[in-house]
Structures are given as C-alpha cells and as structure tokens.
Amino acid sequence: MKYFVSPYNDSVDLKFPKDITIYDTTMRDGEQTPGVCLRPSEKLQIARKLDELGIHQIEAGFPIVSEEEQRAVKGIVDEDLDAQIICLSRTKKEDIDVALDCDVDGIITFMATSDLHLKHKFNMTREEVLNMCMGAVEYAKDHGVFVAFSAEDATRTDLNVLKDTYKRAEEYGVDRIHIADTVGALSPQGAEYLVREIRKEIKTGIAMHCHNDFGLAVANTISGFLGGANAASTTVNGIGERAGNTSLEELVMSLRIIYGLDLGFNIKHFYELSRLVEKLTGVSVPDNKAIVGRNVFRHESGIHVDAVIEEPLTYEPFLPELIGHHRKIVLGKHSGCRAVKAKLDACGIEVTNDELCKIVDQVKKSREKGKYINDELFNEIVRSVRSMADL
C-alpha cells in the first residue's frame, strides 16, 4: 500500500471531465515572480524535466518581451518534446507574429475584461476591446495554431459581459477560453458556479488560471473542474506573482490520491523537478510546502516516530518514494528511545539500554540549548556517553 486517505472521500459523488489538460506556466507566469529571470539554457532544463513528468502543454514564455526570450522559446520548440509548446501574446498582430516565428504549437492571447481594469488600463470602449480580442484570435487561427483566449480579471467581470466575450471568442474559432482569477479573489464555490454558468453558453474547452492570494488556487482549480472546466494552468512549487499560482504538484497529487483521478503523469519526477526550479529561480521552497517541502516526510515527535517506523502511513498520506522524495527521522527535543535507536542502528552502533537512555537525554538537552542534532553532534554525544560508561 503506497497511500491511504480518508474513506469519506468516496462518499461524495463527484464528476470530473474525462480528459483534463494541464499546461504549465512556470517559465512564463512563474518567471514573473519578482527577482526571477531564467536564461534560455535554464528554461530548457525545466522544459525537459516537465516533459519527463508528462506535462501536456508547456507555456514556454512571452516572446515579445525580448530577443533572448524568443531564443528561449524557439530553443524549447526545437527540442522536439512530447509536450505541446505554447506561449503568451497580447492581442496585437506584432506579438502574434513574433510567437509564430518561434514555431510554437499554440498561442494564448489575453485582454482584461473587468470594469476595474478597463477604467484604469485602457482608453477604449468595451466594444473596441472586444473587437481587438477577436481580431487577434482570428489572425492567430488563420495561421493554423492552437489558440486560447484568456479574459484577465475574469472573476471580477460582470457575468453577462464574460459570457458574451467567451461566446464571441468561440464564434471566432478559439480552441479554449481561460478564466483568469487574476488576484485570487474567487472562492471554490464561486469557481464551480462560474464555470457551470459559462459552460451553459459555450462548448469549447475551459481552463482555470488561478492565483493563490488567499491560498485557494488549488481548491478553486479543482472546483472549476467539477463545474465543467477541462484544463488548468500550474507552476512548479506554485511560484508566480505575489502569492503565486496553482501548484502543479499539489494539484496533480490531490487529484490522484484524494480524488482518485490519475492524469497519467510520471510523478516520481516531482521532487527532482521541484528542487531544479528552486535552484534555477532562487525561490526557496518552504520546509512545510505541501507535497515537496522538506518537512513533509521528516519526523521528530517520539510518538510519531514510533508509529512511522512500524508503518509509515500512520503519519504520512502517501509514501515519499512515489514522488522521488525521502523520509528522514530528525532527532531533537521530542525524540524518544526508538528514534535514537533507529539512528544508532543506521550508524551500526550498539549500546546498552542504560547508554541509550543517557543518549536520548543528552539529545533533548542539546536541542533545548539551541543546538541542531546533526551527525557530528550526535556522534559526539554517543562518544561522550560511552566514555563516561567506561570510567
């Protein structure tokens, strides 16, 4: 048994779309994390690892930004990966032309639709904005590529306006519409309602693009699926502007283990992918980050350790090996005899019961003095206890 979750999950009748597409935007929206700048060679490393994972689509960048960005996107395209390579463009012919020059498989074009954005960003009427959007969709479709239209700040846009916008995009031949929860202002219940309402009007694909300002990006994405969406954008480690985006590893693992929906990814690559993105972006993964955080499979509490040594699933929802992670028993203030004995056994050290109790006592006291119990200090404690026993 590799995982064990609540039996109550099966008591709820949930219907997900048959085919779900995950497109990863680590190298576009993720790179918009303040301070992050990925070179073409670094983007290529991430793209290769995403492809090993089995990601469906890779949003490789925003080509109009710079010549180096264009080289990065073209380099990923030339790698001939299994994943479709898509990119972002504004609703401008010059943006689309640059994207097409990179030979991408598809384009996501976008425009804000909320009154708030229209008032403060554009000196245009809503009809003028709509015409510009549809012109971009039509121009890109004429070149035979996959085209998605994203309504920026969709979740703060009047519903009738949003429905009309997406219906018109569908009429112009768009392959997928994107619901952008630009500032993470949606609730899971609101996400399901919104998608159901839009699904009444259109038949084309619907993607969730959620931000994590309130920590609800993954939940909103899943609720969107339950409402009828069949695609979602993600980033590795959930990086992105402000609080980040929907976390790729959290979404995939939640769907697989909690909801029983296997998207077919090679999940053994998750931990390695997480560390690669952490290294290349310089954005540290919090120790308590779900799925890939360093503490997810680390145990210190004596009660927990005793149980984990006997059966890991007592305090782990799934085995770390599933995602290429690893378990670690940490010694500290809360450690008991069994944890210390396990450490001694791993080091090939035999002690008496009396020595074991003294070592446990010294471990606790050392940690309470602010010392981290690394291998060096642990060996020092063992030597000290043994030398005292020899006197």
N, C-alpha and C positions, 0 to 999 in steps of 0.2 A: 504494500500500500504506500503510494507516494504522496498522498494528501488526504485530508479528512476535514470536511466542512460541516456546517450546521445542517441537520436533516430538514429543518424548517424551510430551507430554500426551495425544496422540491414541492412544498405545499402550495406554492403560488404558481398559477398558470400564466406564464409569460410567453409572448410570441415575438421572436426576433425575425428580421428579414432572412431569407435563405442565403443570400450572398452579400457579405459585408466587405467593403473595400477600406483598407487603412492606407492613407497616404501620409508619409512622414515629412514634416516641415522643419526638422532640426536645423537644416542648412539654410533655411530662409527665415522663418519666424523665430526659430531658436537663435539664429545668429543676430537677431535684433535685440537680444539681451544686451543691456548696456555694458560696454567694455569688451564684447566678443567680436573677433574678426578672424575668420577662417581663411587660410590660404588655399589655393586650388588643390595642392597635394594633400592637405588635411581634409578637405571636403571629400576627396576621392577615397581616403581611408574610411571615412564614415559611411560613404555610399556602398563600398564593398562589404562592410560588416552588416549594413542594413539588408543588403541583398542576400547575404548568408542566412540572415534571420528569415528571409522570405517575404519581405515587405512588398506590398502590391504596387505602390507608386512612391516615387521619391521626388519631393519638391526641392529641386537642386539649388534654387536661388532666384534672384531678381536681376536678370541680365542687364537691364538698362542702367543699373547703378554704376557700373564701371567696366572697363575693358578686362580687368582681372576677373571680375565676376562672370563675364562672358566666357573667358577661358576656362573657368572652373566648371561651369555648366556644360560647355562643349566637351571638356575632358571626361566628365561623367557619362555623357551620351556615348562618347567614343569607346568607353569601357565595355559596351555591349552587355550590360547586366540584364538579368531576367526581369527586374522591375521596370515599369514604365517610368520615364523621366519627364517630369512636368516642371513648369516654372511659373512665376508670377509676372503679370504685366498690368500696367494701368490701362484704362480704356482709351489708349492712344495708339494710332497706327504705327508710330515710330517704335514704341515699346514692343508691339507685336512683331514687327519686322526684325528687331534685334533678337527676340526669342526664337523666331523661325530660323534665323541664321545659325542658331545653336543646334538646329536639327532635333529639337525636343519632340517628344511624343504628344505633349499636350500643354495647354496654357490655362492658367486661372487668371481671369481678369476681374477687376473689382471696382466698386464705387460705393460710397456711403449713401445710405437711403433715409436715415433718420432726420427729422426736422432740426434736431440739435446740430448735426454735422452740416446739413445744407445751409443753415443760417450762418455758421461760423467758419466754414471752409470754402464755400463756393459762392460766386456772384452769378448764379444761374437759376432759372426756374426748374421745377421738378421735371417738367416735360423735356426741357433741354438736356437735363442729366440723363433721363431715360433714353432719349434718342442717341446720346453719346454711347451709353452702355450697349444698346442694341446694335449700333454700328460696329462696335468693337467685336461683339460676338459674331456678327455676320461676316466681318472681314477675316477673323481667325478661322471660322468654319469653312470659308471658301478655300482655305489652304490645306484642308483635309486632315487637321489635327483634332485631338480631343480638346474640347473647350468646356470649362466650368465658369460660371458667373457667381461671384461672391458679393452679397449685399453686406457691406461693412456697417456695423452697428445695427444689424438686423433686429436684434432682440429689444431695441428701443425704438423701433419703427412702427408706425400705425399698421395694424394687421391688414387692412384693405389695400393700403399702399404696397405692402410687402407682397401680398397675393398677386396684385396687378403686375408688379415688377417681375416676379418669377414666371407668371403666365406669359408675359411678353418674351422673356428670355427663351422659354420653351418653344414659342412660335418661331423664334429665330434660329432654332435648331441646337440650342445648348445641350450638352451631354449630361450636365449635372449642375444643380444650383447649390450654393453653400450658404448656410445660416451662420453668420459670424456673431458670436456673443462677445463683442469686442472688449468690453470691460468686465466680463464675468458677472453680469447683473441678473442672469437667468436663474430660476430655481429648477430642480429636477421635475417638479410637477408642471411648471410653466413650459419646460422644454418639450415634454411629451404632448401637451396641449397644442403648442405652436406647430409642431411637426404634423400632428393629425390634421390641423386646420389647413396647412399648406398642401398636404397630401390629397385633400379633397379637390384641389384645383389643378394639380399637375401630376403627370405620370413619370416624368424624368427622375433621375437619381437625386437624392437629397443628402447632403453632407453636413455634419456638425463640425464647426470650428469654434472650440470653446477655450476661453481664458479662465485662469484659476484664481481670480482676485478674492473670491470668498471660499476657496478650497473645494469648489463644486464641479470643476471641469470634467473629471471622470464620471461623476454621477450624472451630470447633465448630458454627457455624450451617450451614456447607456440609456437614459430616459428618452433621448432622441431616437435611438434605435427602436425602442418599444413603441414609439409613436409612428414609426414607419421610415425613418432615415436609414440609408444603407451604406453610408460612408462616413469617415471621420478623419480629421487631421490630428496628428500627435507630434510630440517631440520626445526625444530620448531624455530621460531624467526630468521631464516636464519643464525644461528650460524655456525661456521666452521673455517677452516684455513684462515688466512689473512682477507679478506673482507667477508668470509662466503660462504654459499651455497644458492641454490634456497629456498626461504622461503615457507614453507608448507602453512601457512595461506594466504599469498599473492597470491600464485598460485591457490589454491582452490577457493578463493573468487573472483579472477579475472575471472577465467573460469566460475564460476557460475553466477556472476552478469553482467560482461561486455560482455562475450561471450555467455551467456545463456546455458552453459554446466554444468549440475548438476551431480557430480560424486557420489552423494548419501551419503556424509559424514554428521555426526551429528554436524553441525557447531556451535551449541550452546556451545560446549566444548572448542572452540578455545581460548577464553580469559583466562579461568582457566588453560588450558594446557600451554599457554604462560607464565603465572605467575609461574607455577610449574617449568618449565625449567629454568626460570630466577633465581628462588630461589636455585635450586639444582646445577646449573652450576656456579652461581655467575656472569654470564654475563648479565649486565643490558640491559633492553630493552629501546632504546632511546625514549624519550617522543613523538617524531614525527615519530616513526616507523609506517609504513603503516599497517592498519587493527587493530593491537593490541596495538599500542602506547597509552600512557595515554592522549595525546593531541588530538587524532583523534576525540573524541566526547566532547571535552572541548571548551567552547565558552566564549570570553570576550568582543569582539567588540560590542558596543551598537547596531549598525546596524544589525549585525549578530544575536545577542541575540533576538532582537525584532522579527525577522523573524522566528527563531528557536522555540520560544515559541508558535508562531502561527502555524507553520508547520515545523517540524524538517528536512524534506527532502530538504528544501531550501538551507541548508548548510551542509547536510550530504548525502552521496551517498546511504547509507542504514541505517536502524535503528540499534543501538548498541545491542539491545536485541537479534538480530539474532545470534550473536557470544558470548553471555554472557557478553558483555561489558556494559558500562553505560554512560549516559550523565551527564555532570556537567557544570553548569554556574559558571564561575570564575569572581570574582569582581576585578577590577583594574582600571588603567588609562583610559581605553577605555569604561568603563561601563556607561550605561545610566540609566534613571529612571526606565525603565521597568525591567531591570535585578535586580536592587536593590529591586524593589517592589516584584519581584518573590522570592527573598531571604527572605524578611520580611514576606511574606505570608507563606513561608515554615516554618518559625520560630514562626508563629502565632502572629506576632507583627503588630499592627495597628498604622499608623502615619498619620499626616495631610500632605497635598501637600507641604506646606512650609517646614515641617520637612524632607520630602522625598528629596526635592531639596538640603537641607543642608547636609543630609547624603551622597548623591551622591557626593557632593563637597568634603566632608571630605575623602571619599573613594579614590577619584582621588588624592588628596593631599598626603594622607598617602602612596599610592603606589609610587608616584613620589619621595618620600623621601626614597624609598627602602624597605618599609615595605610590607610584604606579607599579603594580606587580608584574614586571616583565621577566623574561627568562633569567636575566643576570641577577636580579634581586631575589628571585625565587631560589636559585641555586645557592646564593649567599645565605639565605635563611636556612636551607637544608644543611649546609655545611656547618653553620653555627650551632644548630640543634644537635647534630651528630657529634660535634667536638665536645659539647657540654656533656653528652651521654658517655663519652669516653673518659671523662675525668674521674 
